[in-house]
Amino acid sequence: MIFNEQVLYDYLIGLGTIFPWGLTLILLFPIQDKPRAALGIFLALALGWASTVLILWIHPLIWPETDFSMNRKTSILTQTAHLAFVQAGMMEEFFKSLGILLLGLALTFNFKTKLWTKSTVLLAGFVALGFSWIENTQYISRELDNMRRIELIVARTVHSANIHLMINLCFGFFLLKSNSRKTWQDKAILVSFAFALAVFQHGVVDFLLIPGSIFGQWISTALFVGIWVWVVRDWREFISVPKPPRSEFFSK
């Protein structure tokens, strides 16, 4: 994936693609301490941005440009699977998940009780949006046709930013679910499963979308809706409470 230089105008357009979802998170989450929440959101967006920079730096080192001539024995199906699950899914979700874990340990993990607090989910969402912001900016800035650019802005807002958000919210909820595990081994297994699930979700969606078929788009949309339902159910169970506990990072 080759990225070009952007100007401030491009970044503002990219910011617009994640703004509706960021605003939705802020309105739905029971924030008590707004200054600390603002700090956490800013750091999460910055980590999402940084993960994109790391991927751009590491990707050419691991997968340099290769010859895609007909003499190669690799099938189109194998290439698509490698691109979707490894180059995109595994690499992107590794850096995003790492950012969520590091920021969560710094801000939303209670070391006294050894429990993740609910604010971890909010940080996970904004790490995803920070990543999607830069990714969307890169794609949109390369499109020169105005009508095609408008279509791309809508698509990246409705689908791309949304799927990144859902995948990482799901990962954040698994961190909360690990609170119920009694041993560190069980916690580590559950978090590892959450990472594998994120790679699988990302990979399947990309695998269905890369060929550009209508059937693949419908199937990926169905998967996307399924993740939405999963996240909404977890949100109602873990987040939708009248008052957050005082152990919360964003609570007074």
PLY file of the C-alpha trace (Angstrom):
ply
format ascii 1.0
element vertex 252
property float x
property float y
property float z
element edge 251
property int vertex1
property int vertex2
end_header
0.00 0.00 0.00
1.59 3.28 -1.11
0.63 6.47 0.69
1.11 10.02 -0.49
1.53 13.35 1.27
-1.52 15.16 2.63
-2.38 18.73 3.48
-4.45 20.11 6.36
-7.59 20.06 4.19
-7.21 16.29 3.69
-6.86 15.65 7.42
-9.97 17.73 8.15
-11.95 15.65 5.67
-10.57 12.49 7.27
-11.53 13.83 10.69
-15.06 14.32 9.41
-15.31 10.60 8.59
-14.79 9.62 12.25
-16.54 12.56 13.91
-20.06 11.03 14.00
-18.79 7.86 15.68
-16.59 9.73 18.14
-19.48 11.98 19.10
-21.72 8.93 19.55
-19.19 7.32 21.91
-18.89 10.48 23.99
-22.66 10.92 24.26
-23.31 7.28 25.19
-20.46 6.80 27.67
-21.13 7.90 31.29
-18.24 10.36 31.62
-17.83 12.04 35.01
-14.47 13.80 34.81
-14.48 15.58 31.45
-10.90 16.98 31.55
-9.41 13.54 32.23
-11.69 11.99 29.64
-10.52 14.56 27.08
-6.90 13.66 27.88
-7.62 9.96 27.47
-9.42 10.52 24.15
-6.58 12.67 22.82
-3.96 10.08 23.75
-6.07 7.29 22.22
-6.40 9.19 18.93
-2.65 9.85 18.98
-1.92 6.14 19.51
-4.23 5.24 16.65
-2.32 7.73 14.50
1.03 6.33 15.67
-0.01 2.78 14.85
-0.58 3.86 11.24
2.89 5.44 11.09
4.47 2.25 12.48
2.66 0.13 9.90
3.81 2.40 7.07
7.38 2.08 8.31
7.40 -1.66 8.98
5.27 -2.89 6.08
7.85 -2.26 3.29
10.53 -3.96 5.41
8.49 -7.14 5.89
6.70 -7.21 2.53
8.77 -5.31 -0.06
7.38 -4.73 -3.52
7.42 -8.04 -5.42
6.90 -9.21 -8.95
3.28 -10.12 -9.66
3.94 -11.61 -13.08
2.17 -14.70 -14.38
5.27 -16.78 -13.66
4.48 -16.72 -9.98
2.86 -19.86 -8.61
0.80 -18.04 -5.99
-2.94 -18.04 -6.74
-5.16 -14.98 -6.63
-7.09 -16.55 -3.75
-3.90 -17.06 -1.73
-2.73 -13.52 -2.41
-6.10 -12.10 -1.33
-6.12 -14.18 1.87
-2.56 -13.12 2.72
-3.37 -9.47 2.08
-6.61 -9.60 4.09
-5.60 -11.71 7.09
-1.86 -11.10 7.42
-0.80 -7.84 5.82
-3.97 -6.00 6.82
-5.73 -7.91 9.58
-2.84 -9.19 11.68
-0.57 -6.17 11.33
-3.22 -3.51 11.87
-4.94 -5.27 14.75
-1.59 -6.02 16.44
-0.62 -2.37 16.66
-4.12 -1.19 17.56
-4.50 -3.87 20.25
-1.04 -3.09 21.59
-1.97 0.58 21.80
-5.21 -0.25 23.64
-3.36 -2.47 26.13
-0.57 0.04 26.81
-2.88 3.02 27.17
-5.32 0.97 29.22
-2.56 -0.13 31.61
-1.48 3.49 31.97
-4.93 5.00 32.49
-7.77 2.55 33.07
-6.32 -0.54 34.74
-6.77 -0.64 38.52
-3.53 -2.17 39.83
-4.95 -2.50 43.34
-7.88 -4.67 42.32
-6.15 -6.03 39.18
-9.25 -5.16 37.14
-9.90 -3.26 33.92
-12.36 -0.41 34.34
-15.15 0.46 31.93
-13.22 3.41 30.56
-11.00 0.91 28.76
-13.77 0.47 26.19
-13.89 4.21 25.49
-10.13 4.30 24.93
-10.34 1.24 22.66
-12.94 2.98 20.53
-10.86 6.12 20.08
-7.67 4.18 19.28
-9.67 2.59 16.46
-10.98 5.98 15.33
-7.48 7.49 15.40
-6.27 4.73 13.11
-9.29 5.06 10.84
-8.83 8.84 10.67
-5.41 8.53 9.08
-6.33 5.55 6.91
-9.40 7.34 5.54
-7.36 10.50 4.94
-4.83 8.51 2.90
-7.44 6.90 0.68
-9.55 10.03 0.15
-6.57 12.29 -0.62
-5.55 10.05 -3.54
-8.92 10.34 -5.28
-8.87 13.20 -7.82
-12.39 12.89 -9.23
-14.77 15.00 -7.11
-17.82 12.77 -7.48
-15.79 9.68 -6.74
-14.26 11.46 -3.73
-17.72 12.20 -2.29
-18.70 8.55 -2.70
-15.45 7.50 -1.04
-16.01 9.87 1.90
-19.46 8.40 2.49
-18.17 4.83 2.18
-15.22 5.38 4.53
-17.52 7.09 7.06
-20.33 4.56 7.03
-18.34 1.37 6.60
-14.59 1.63 7.19
-14.54 3.85 10.28
-17.47 1.90 11.67
-15.92 -1.55 11.25
-12.62 -0.46 12.83
-14.60 0.94 15.74
-16.70 -2.20 16.21
-13.72 -4.56 16.09
-11.78 -2.64 18.74
-14.80 -2.01 20.96
-15.23 -5.78 20.91
-11.57 -6.16 21.96
-12.11 -3.64 24.78
-15.10 -5.57 26.07
-13.03 -8.75 26.17
-10.61 -6.93 28.47
-13.56 -6.24 30.78
-14.63 -9.88 30.50
-11.16 -10.97 31.58
-11.95 -9.43 34.99
-14.04 -12.52 35.75
-11.08 -14.86 35.20
-9.35 -15.87 38.42
-5.81 -16.61 37.19
-3.41 -14.63 35.01
-3.16 -17.60 32.68
-6.91 -17.57 32.06
-6.86 -13.79 31.58
-4.01 -14.05 29.08
-5.82 -16.78 27.15
-8.98 -14.68 26.90
-7.08 -11.58 25.76
-5.18 -13.69 23.21
-8.51 -14.99 21.94
-9.76 -11.39 21.69
-6.77 -10.48 19.52
-7.26 -13.55 17.31
-10.94 -12.66 16.97
-10.06 -9.09 15.94
-7.68 -10.42 13.26
-10.36 -12.86 12.05
-13.06 -10.17 11.92
-10.79 -7.77 10.07
-9.49 -10.45 7.73
-12.88 -11.81 6.75
-14.27 -8.36 5.98
-11.24 -7.42 3.86
-11.19 -10.83 2.15
-14.78 -10.31 1.02
-14.29 -6.67 0.00
-10.96 -6.80 -1.84
-12.34 -8.56 -4.97
-15.04 -5.90 -5.24
-17.94 -8.29 -5.88
-21.51 -7.36 -4.93
-22.01 -10.73 -3.21
-18.88 -10.23 -1.11
-20.05 -6.76 -0.10
-23.40 -8.15 1.09
-21.73 -10.91 3.11
-19.26 -8.49 4.69
-22.17 -6.18 5.57
-23.95 -9.10 7.26
-20.82 -9.84 9.32
-20.53 -6.16 10.10
-24.12 -6.05 11.41
-23.42 -9.14 13.51
-20.47 -7.40 15.20
-22.71 -4.38 15.80
-25.28 -6.57 17.60
-22.53 -8.19 19.69
-21.09 -4.82 20.72
-24.50 -3.32 21.54
-25.33 -6.28 23.81
-21.99 -5.94 25.61
-22.49 -2.19 25.91
-25.84 -2.69 27.60
-24.32 -5.25 29.97
-21.07 -3.50 30.92
-21.53 0.22 30.24
-25.21 1.19 30.52
-25.41 1.72 34.27
-26.89 4.73 36.16
-23.61 5.68 37.85
-20.07 4.45 37.06
-18.02 3.07 39.98
-15.67 5.49 41.69
-12.71 3.35 40.64
-13.22 4.54 37.07
-10.37 6.56 35.57
-12.79 9.19 34.27
-14.81 9.37 37.50
-14.36 12.07 40.08
0 1
1 2
2 3
3 4
4 5
5 6
6 7
7 8
8 9
9 10
10 11
11 12
12 13
13 14
14 15
15 16
16 17
17 18
18 19
19 20
20 21
21 22
22 23
23 24
24 25
25 26
26 27
27 28
28 29
29 30
30 31
31 32
32 33
33 34
34 35
35 36
36 37
37 38
38 39
39 40
40 41
41 42
42 43
43 44
44 45
45 46
46 47
47 48
48 49
49 50
50 51
51 52
52 53
53 54
54 55
55 56
56 57
57 58
58 59
59 60
60 61
61 62
62 63
63 64
64 65
65 66
66 67
67 68
68 69
69 70
70 71
71 72
72 73
73 74
74 75
75 76
76 77
77 78
78 79
79 80
80 81
81 82
82 83
83 84
84 85
85 86
86 87
87 88
88 89
89 90
90 91
91 92
92 93
93 94
94 95
95 96
96 97
97 98
98 99
99 100
100 101
101 102
102 103
103 104
104 105
105 106
106 107
107 108
108 109
109 110
110 111
111 112
112 113
113 114
114 115
115 116
116 117
117 118
118 119
119 120
120 121
121 122
122 123
123 124
124 125
125 126
126 127
127 128
128 129
129 130
130 131
131 132
132 133
133 134
134 135
135 136
136 137
137 138
138 139
139 140
140 141
141 142
142 143
143 144
144 145
145 146
146 147
147 148
148 149
149 150
150 151
151 152
152 153
153 154
154 155
155 156
156 157
157 158
158 159
159 160
160 161
161 162
162 163
163 164
164 165
165 166
166 167
167 168
168 169
169 170
170 171
171 172
172 173
173 174
174 175
175 176
176 177
177 178
178 179
179 180
180 181
181 182
182 183
183 184
184 185
185 186
186 187
187 188
188 189
189 190
190 191
191 192
192 193
193 194
194 195
195 196
196 197
197 198
198 199
199 200
200 201
201 202
202 203
203 204
204 205
205 206
206 207
207 208
208 209
209 210
210 211
211 212
212 213
213 214
214 215
215 216
216 217
217 218
218 219
219 220
220 221
221 222
222 223
223 224
224 225
225 226
226 227
227 228
228 229
229 230
230 231
231 232
232 233
233 234
234 235
235 236
236 237
237 238
238 239
239 240
240 241
241 242
242 243
243 244
244 245
245 246
246 247
247 248
248 249
249 250
250 251
